Amino acid sequence: VQLQASGGGLVQAGGSLRLSCVASGTIFKVNAMGWYRQFPGGQRELVAVISDSGITNYGDAVKGRFTISRDNAEQAVYLQMNSLRPEDTAVYYCYYMARGISYWGQGTQVTVSS
């Protein structure tokens, strides 16, 4: 089973993007779903995570601007990104946690121009 992330692109500061991540097959008992990002210098940080009960947690840098959601029937996770800033430029990776196993998407590039 692979995760396919999409929705990245080039946007001006202040703009919005919506990232999507879907699984190519069925993953049983998915617990957390979330997004990490990796900056051009290599640093990686948590963006957002959502539990199977809908509890969300966000990195400090994106609180109030990004919203994570999930569709359990479609086994999909989404990231609505508003008020984007140049410092949000990174490769965004989705991940699922299921029965102690982590699944990762291939990453989608988000570039925010000033």
MARBA-3410 file (N, C-alpha, C, O; in Angstrom, 1 decimal):
114
0.8,-1.2,0.0,0.0,0.0,0.0,0.9,1.2,0.0,1.8,1.3,0.8 ~ 0.6,2.2,-0.9,1.3,3.4,-1.0,0.4,4.6,-0.7,-0.8,4.5,-1.0 ~ 1.0,5.7,-0.2,0.3,6.9,0.0,0.6,7.9,-1.1,1.8,8.0,-1.5 ~ -0.4,8.5,-1.7,-0.2,9.4,-2.8,-0.6,10.8,-2.3,-1.7,11.1,-2.1 ~ 0.4,11.7,-2.2,0.1,13.1,-1.8,0.1,13.9,-3.1,0.8,13.7,-4.1
-0.8,14.9,-3.0,-1.0,15.8,-4.2,-1.4,17.2,-3.6,-1.8,17.3,-2.5 ~ -1.4,18.2,-4.5,-1.9,19.5,-4.2,-0.9,20.6,-4.0,-1.3,21.7,-3.9 ~ 0.4,20.2,-4.0,1.4,21.2,-3.9,1.5,22.1,-5.1,0.9,21.8,-6.1 ~ 2.4,23.1,-5.0,2.6,23.9,-6.1,3.2,25.2,-5.7,3.7,25.4,-4.6 ~ 3.1,26.2,-6.6,3.7,27.5,-6.4,2.6,28.5,-6.1,1.6,28.6,-6.9
2.7,29.2,-5.0,1.7,30.2,-4.7,2.3,31.4,-4.1,3.4,31.4,-3.5 ~ 1.7,32.6,-4.2,2.2,33.8,-3.7,1.9,33.9,-2.2,0.9,33.2,-1.7 ~ 2.7,34.6,-1.5,2.4,34.8,0.0,1.0,35.3,0.2,0.5,36.2,-0.5 ~ 0.4,34.7,1.2,-1.0,35.1,1.5,-2.0,34.2,0.8,-3.2,34.2,1.2 ~ -1.6,33.4,-0.1,-2.4,32.5,-0.8,-2.7,31.2,0.0,-2.3,31.0,1.1
-3.5,30.3,-0.7,-3.9,29.1,-0.1,-3.6,27.9,-1.0,-3.6,28.0,-2.2 ~ -3.4,26.7,-0.4,-3.3,25.5,-1.1,-4.0,24.4,-0.2,-4.1,24.5,1.0 ~ -4.5,23.4,-0.9,-5.1,22.2,-0.2,-4.3,21.0,-0.6,-4.4,20.6,-1.8 ~ -3.7,20.3,0.3,-3.0,19.1,0.1,-3.9,17.9,0.4,-4.8,18.0,1.3 ~ -3.8,16.9,-0.4,-4.5,15.6,-0.2,-3.6,14.5,-0.2,-2.5,14.5,-0.8
-4.0,13.4,0.5,-3.2,12.2,0.6,-4.2,11.0,0.7,-5.1,11.0,1.5 ~ -4.0,10.1,-0.2,-4.9,8.9,-0.3,-4.1,7.7,-0.3,-2.9,7.7,-0.9 ~ -4.6,6.6,0.2,-3.9,5.3,0.1,-4.3,4.6,-1.1,-5.4,4.6,-1.6 ~ -3.3,3.8,-1.7,-3.6,3.1,-2.9,-4.4,1.8,-2.7,-5.0,1.3,-3.6 ~ -4.4,1.4,-1.4,-5.2,0.2,-1.0,-5.8,0.4,0.4,-5.8,1.5,0.9
-6.3,-0.6,0.9,-6.9,-0.5,2.3,-5.8,-0.8,3.4,-5.1,-1.8,3.3 ~ -5.8,0.1,4.3,-4.9,0.0,5.5,-5.9,-0.2,6.7,-6.7,0.7,6.9 ~ -5.7,-1.3,7.4,-6.7,-1.6,8.5,-6.2,-0.9,9.7,-5.1,-0.8,10.1 ~ -7.3,-0.4,10.4,-7.1,0.2,11.7,-6.1,1.4,11.7,-5.1,1.4,12.5 ~ -6.3,2.3,10.8,-5.5,3.5,10.8,-5.8,4.4,12.0,-7.0,4.7,12.3
-4.8,4.7,12.8,-5.0,5.6,14.0,-4.7,7.0,13.6,-5.7,7.7,13.1 ~ -3.5,7.5,13.7,-3.2,8.9,13.4,-2.9,9.0,11.9,-2.4,8.1,11.2 ~ -3.3,10.2,11.4,-2.9,10.6,10.1,-2.3,12.0,10.2,-2.7,12.8,11.1 ~ -1.3,12.3,9.4,-0.7,13.6,9.6,0.2,14.1,8.4,0.3,13.4,7.4 ~ 0.8,15.2,8.7,1.7,15.8,7.7,3.0,16.3,8.4,2.9,16.9,9.5
4.1,16.0,7.8,5.4,16.6,8.2,5.8,17.4,7.0,5.3,17.3,5.9 ~ 6.8,18.3,7.2,7.4,19.0,6.1,8.9,19.0,6.3,9.4,19.0,7.5 ~ 9.6,19.0,5.2,11.1,19.1,5.2,11.5,20.3,4.5,11.1,20.5,3.3 ~ 12.3,21.2,5.1,12.8,22.4,4.6,14.0,22.2,3.7,14.6,21.1,3.7 ~ 14.3,23.1,2.8,15.4,23.0,1.9,16.7,22.6,2.6,17.6,22.0,2.0
16.9,23.1,3.8,18.1,22.8,4.5,18.1,21.4,5.2,19.1,21.0,5.7 ~ 17.0,20.7,5.1,16.9,19.3,5.6,16.2,19.1,6.9,15.8,18.0,7.2 ~ 15.9,20.2,7.6,15.2,20.1,8.8,13.7,19.7,8.6,13.1,20.1,7.6 ~ 13.3,18.8,9.4,11.9,18.2,9.3,11.1,18.6,10.5,11.6,18.6,11.6 ~ 9.9,19.0,10.3,9.0,19.3,11.5,7.6,18.8,11.3,7.1,18.7,10.1
6.9,18.6,12.4,5.5,18.2,12.3,4.7,19.4,11.9,4.9,20.5,12.4 ~ 3.8,19.2,11.0,2.8,20.2,10.6,1.5,20.0,11.4,1.1,20.9,12.1 ~ 0.9,18.9,11.2,-0.3,18.6,11.8,-0.6,17.1,11.9,-0.1,16.3,11.1 ~ -1.4,16.7,12.9,-1.7,15.3,13.0,-3.2,15.3,13.5,-3.7,16.1,14.2 ~ -3.9,14.2,13.1,-5.3,14.0,13.5,-5.5,12.6,13.9,-5.1,11.7,13.2
-6.1,12.4,15.0,-6.3,11.0,15.5,-7.5,10.4,14.9,-8.3,11.1,14.1 ~ -7.8,9.1,15.1,-8.9,8.5,14.5,-10.2,9.0,15.1,-11.3,8.8,14.6 ~ -10.1,9.7,16.3,-11.3,10.3,16.9,-11.5,11.7,16.5,-12.4,12.4,17.0 ~ -10.6,12.2,15.7,-10.7,13.6,15.3,-10.0,14.7,16.1,-10.1,15.9,15.8 ~ -9.2,14.2,17.0,-8.4,15.2,17.8,-7.2,15.6,17.0,-6.5,14.8,16.4
-7.0,16.9,16.9,-5.9,17.5,16.1,-4.8,18.1,16.9,-5.1,18.6,18.1 ~ -3.7,18.2,16.3,-2.5,18.9,17.0,-1.7,19.5,15.8,-1.5,18.9,14.8 ~ -1.3,20.7,16.1,-0.6,21.5,15.1,0.8,21.9,15.6,1.0,22.2,16.7 ~ 1.7,22.0,14.6,3.0,22.7,14.9,2.7,24.2,15.2,1.8,24.8,14.6 ~ 3.5,24.7,16.1,3.3,26.1,16.5,3.4,27.1,15.3,2.7,28.1,15.2
4.2,26.8,14.3,4.4,27.7,13.1,3.1,27.8,12.2,3.0,28.7,11.5 ~ 2.2,26.8,12.4,1.1,26.8,11.4,-0.3,27.0,12.1,-1.3,27.0,11.5 ~ -0.3,27.0,13.5,-1.5,27.2,14.2,-2.3,28.4,13.8,-1.7,29.5,13.6 ~ -3.6,28.2,13.5,-4.4,29.3,13.1,-4.4,29.5,11.6,-5.2,30.3,11.1 ~ -3.5,28.9,10.9,-3.5,29.1,9.4,-3.8,27.8,8.7,-4.4,27.8,7.6
-3.4,26.6,9.2,-3.6,25.4,8.6,-4.7,24.6,9.3,-4.9,24.7,10.5 ~ -5.4,23.8,8.5,-6.4,22.9,9.1,-6.3,21.5,8.5,-6.3,21.3,7.3 ~ -6.2,20.5,9.4,-6.1,19.1,9.0,-7.5,18.5,9.1,-8.2,18.8,10.1 ~ -7.8,17.6,8.2,-9.1,16.9,8.3,-8.8,15.5,7.6,-7.8,15.3,7.0 ~ -9.8,14.6,7.9,-9.6,13.2,7.3,-11.0,12.7,6.9,-12.0,13.1,7.5
-10.9,11.8,6.0,-12.1,11.0,5.6,-11.8,9.6,5.8,-11.1,9.0,5.0 ~ -12.4,9.0,6.8,-12.0,7.6,7.2,-12.5,6.6,6.1,-11.9,5.6,5.8 ~ -13.7,6.9,5.5,-14.2,6.0,4.5,-13.3,6.0,3.3,-13.1,4.9,2.7 ~ -12.7,7.1,2.9,-11.8,7.2,1.8,-10.4,7.0,2.2,-9.5,6.9,1.3 ~ -10.1,6.8,3.5,-8.7,6.7,4.0,-7.9,7.8,3.4,-6.8,7.6,2.8
-8.4,9.0,3.6,-7.7,10.2,3.0,-7.5,11.2,4.1,-8.3,11.3,5.1 ~ -6.5,12.0,4.0,-6.2,13.1,4.9,-5.9,14.3,4.1,-5.3,14.3,3.0 ~ -6.3,15.5,4.6,-6.2,16.7,3.9,-5.6,17.8,4.7,-5.6,17.7,6.0 ~ -4.9,18.7,4.1,-4.3,19.8,4.8,-4.7,21.1,4.0,-4.2,21.4,3.0 ~ -5.6,21.9,4.6,-5.9,23.2,4.1,-4.9,24.2,4.6,-4.8,24.4,5.8
-4.2,24.9,3.7,-3.2,25.8,4.1,-3.6,27.2,3.7,-3.7,27.5,2.5 ~ -3.8,28.1,4.6,-4.2,29.5,4.3,-3.1,30.4,4.8,-2.2,30.1,5.6 ~ -3.2,31.6,4.3,-2.2,32.7,4.7,-0.8,32.2,4.6,0.0,32.3,5.5 ~ -0.5,31.6,3.5,0.9,31.0,3.3,2.0,32.0,3.3,1.8,33.2,2.9 ~ 3.1,31.6,3.8,4.3,32.5,4.0,5.5,31.9,3.3,5.5,30.6,3.1
6.4,32.7,2.9,7.6,32.1,2.2,8.3,31.0,3.1,8.9,30.1,2.6 ~ 8.2,31.2,4.4,8.9,30.2,5.3,8.1,28.9,5.3,8.5,27.9,6.0 ~ 6.9,28.8,4.7,6.2,27.5,4.6,6.7,26.7,3.4,6.3,25.5,3.2 ~ 7.7,27.2,2.6,8.2,26.5,1.5,8.9,25.3,2.0,9.8,25.3,2.8 ~ 8.5,24.1,1.5,9.1,22.8,2.0,8.4,21.7,1.1,7.5,21.9,0.3
9.0,20.5,1.3,8.3,19.3,0.8,7.4,18.8,1.9,7.9,18.6,3.0 ~ 6.2,18.5,1.6,5.2,18.1,2.6,4.9,16.6,2.4,4.7,16.1,1.3 ~ 5.1,15.9,3.5,4.9,14.4,3.5,3.7,14.0,4.3,3.5,14.5,5.5 ~ 2.8,13.2,3.8,1.8,12.7,4.6,2.2,11.3,5.2,3.1,10.6,4.7 ~ 1.6,11.0,6.3,1.8,9.7,6.9,0.6,9.2,7.6,-0.3,9.9,8.1
0.5,7.8,7.7,-0.5,7.2,8.4,0.2,6.3,9.4,1.2,5.7,9.2 ~ -0.4,6.1,10.6,0.0,5.2,11.6,-1.1,4.1,11.8,-2.3,4.5,12.0 ~ -0.7,2.9,11.6,-1.7,1.8,11.7,-1.1,0.6,12.4,-0.1,0.0,11.9 ~ -1.6,0.2,13.6,-1.1,-0.9,14.3,0.4,-0.9,14.5,1.1,-1.9,14.3 ~ 0.9,0.3,14.8,2.4,0.5,15.0,3.2,0.6,13.8,4.4,0.7,13.9
2.6,0.6,12.6,3.4,0.7,11.4,3.1,2.1,10.8,2.0,2.5,10.8 ~ 4.1,2.7,10.3,4.0,4.0,9.7,4.1,3.9,8.2,4.9,3.1,7.6 ~ 3.2,4.6,7.5,3.2,4.6,6.0,3.5,6.1,5.6,2.9,7.0,6.2 ~ 4.3,6.3,4.6,4.7,7.6,4.2,4.4,7.8,2.7,4.5,6.9,1.9 ~ 3.9,9.0,2.4,3.8,9.4,1.0,5.1,9.9,0.4,6.1,10.0,1.1
5.1,10.2,-0.8,6.3,10.5,-1.6,6.7,12.0,-1.4,7.8,12.4,-1.8 ~ 5.8,12.8,-0.9,6.1,14.2,-0.7,5.6,15.0,-1.9,5.5,14.6,-3.0 ~ 5.1,16.2,-1.5,4.6,17.2,-2.5,5.2,18.5,-2.2,5.2,19.0,-1.1 ~ 5.8,19.2,-3.2,6.5,20.4,-3.0,5.5,21.6,-2.9,4.6,21.8,-3.7 ~ 5.7,22.4,-1.9,5.0,23.6,-1.7,6.0,24.8,-1.7,7.0,24.8,-0.9
5.8,25.7,-2.6,6.7,26.9,-2.8,5.9,28.1,-2.7,4.9,28.3,-3.4 ~ 6.3,29.0,-1.7,5.5,30.2,-1.5,6.5,31.4,-1.8,7.5,31.5,-1.2 ~ 6.1,32.2,-2.8,6.9,33.3,-3.2,6.5,34.6,-2.5,5.3,34.8,-2.1 ~ 7.5,35.4,-2.3,7.2,36.7,-1.5,6.7,37.8,-2.4,6.5,38.9,-2.0
END
